[in-house]
Amino acid sequence: MPRGDKSAYTDKQKRMARHIEESYESRGMPEDEAERRAWATVNQETGGGRKSGSGRTGGERRQPGGPEHDRRSAAAKKGWETRRRKNAAG
């Protein structure tokens, strides 16, 4: 796929880019710069165009304090906090 080819993007991503571009243009930005920034924003927010292959269907990255943290038992949370505090002090 040559650079600049938008065929790999979903209709939703194309609409998003069009709305963002119009917003930039309404604020006085040149058309080519507005288009470039709009697609950069779409890429940043959605991860780019459609991608093939297994394991690309989404999912969240696990982060401390995220939803998985809330499912831990009180004892597990207390132990984690104690280990974290002791390691930080030492």
Backbone torsions as a table, in degrees:
resi	resn	phi	psi	omega
1	MET	NA	122.0	179.9
2	PRO	-68.9	155.4	178.6
3	ARG	-61.1	139.5	179.3
4	GLY	91.9	-8.4	179.1
5	ASP	-77.4	123.5	-175.4
6	LYS	-101.9	12.8	-176.7
7	SER	-67.6	-21.1	-178.6
8	ALA	-83.1	-1.8	-178.8
9	TYR	-92.2	148.9	177.7
10	THR	-75.8	163.9	177.2
11	ASP	-59.8	-37.9	179.8
12	LYS	-63.1	-42.7	179.3
13	GLN	-65.1	-38.0	178.5
14	LYS	-66.0	-41.8	177.2
15	ARG	-63.1	-42.5	179.5
16	MET	-59.1	-46.1	-179.4
17	ALA	-63.7	-40.0	-179.4
18	ARG	-63.5	-43.4	179.6
19	HIS	-66.0	-41.5	179.1
20	ILE	-64.8	-42.7	179.5
21	GLU	-61.8	-44.5	178.5
22	GLU	-61.0	-37.7	178.6
23	SER	-63.6	-45.2	177.8
24	TYR	-62.0	-43.8	-178.7
25	GLU	-64.8	-35.2	179.7
26	SER	-67.2	-19.7	177.5
27	ARG	-95.3	10.3	172.8
28	GLY	92.6	12.3	-179.9
29	MET	-82.3	142.6	177.2
30	PRO	-58.0	149.6	-173.3
31	GLU	-58.9	-44.7	-177.7
32	ASP	-67.8	-37.4	177.7
33	GLU	-68.9	-39.4	179.0
34	ALA	-62.6	-41.8	179.0
35	GLU	-64.9	-44.2	179.9
36	ARG	-59.7	-47.0	-179.5
37	ARG	-67.1	-36.3	179.9
38	ALA	-62.2	-46.9	-179.9
39	TRP	-68.7	-33.8	176.3
40	ALA	-63.2	-39.2	178.9
41	THR	-66.9	-43.8	178.3
42	VAL	-60.7	-44.5	178.9
43	ASN	-61.1	-40.8	-178.5
44	GLN	-67.9	-41.3	-175.5
45	GLU	-80.1	-30.2	-174.6
46	THR	-114.4	-6.5	179.5
47	GLY	83.6	17.3	176.9
48	GLY	92.6	-164.5	-177.1
49	GLY	-74.0	-177.1	178.6
50	ARG	-60.7	143.3	178.0
51	LYS	-127.8	139.2	179.7
52	SER	-92.2	164.6	176.1
53	GLY	113.5	153.3	-179.1
54	SER	-76.2	156.7	177.2
55	GLY	80.9	9.3	-178.9
56	ARG	-109.2	21.2	-173.7
57	THR	-87.6	2.6	174.8
58	GLY	120.0	-148.1	-175.4
59	GLY	103.7	157.5	-178.1
60	GLU	-103.3	149.7	173.1
61	ARG	-77.5	143.3	-179.9
62	ARG	-82.3	129.4	-180.0
63	GLN	-130.6	145.5	176.0
64	PRO	-59.0	136.5	179.9
65	GLY	85.3	2.2	-179.5
66	GLY	-84.1	-164.2	-176.1
67	PRO	-61.5	-32.1	179.7
68	GLU	-68.4	-34.0	179.4
69	HIS	-61.1	-36.4	-178.7
70	ASP	-68.8	-23.2	-177.5
71	ARG	-85.5	-7.1	-179.2
72	ARG	-74.0	152.8	177.9
73	SER	-69.5	162.5	-180.0
74	ALA	-61.2	-38.7	179.8
75	ALA	-65.5	-40.0	179.4
76	ALA	-65.3	-41.5	178.3
77	LYS	-63.5	-43.5	-179.3
78	LYS	-64.0	-42.5	178.9
79	GLY	-63.1	-42.1	178.8
80	TRP	-61.6	-47.0	-179.3
81	GLU	-62.7	-40.4	179.4
82	THR	-63.8	-47.2	178.9
83	ARG	-62.2	-40.9	179.7
84	ARG	-63.7	-43.5	-179.4
85	ARG	-65.0	-43.7	-178.9
86	LYS	-66.5	-40.0	-179.9
87	ASN	-67.9	-35.5	179.8
88	ALA	-68.8	-35.1	-178.0
89	ALA	-77.9	-28.9	-173.2
90	GLY	-96.6	NA	NA
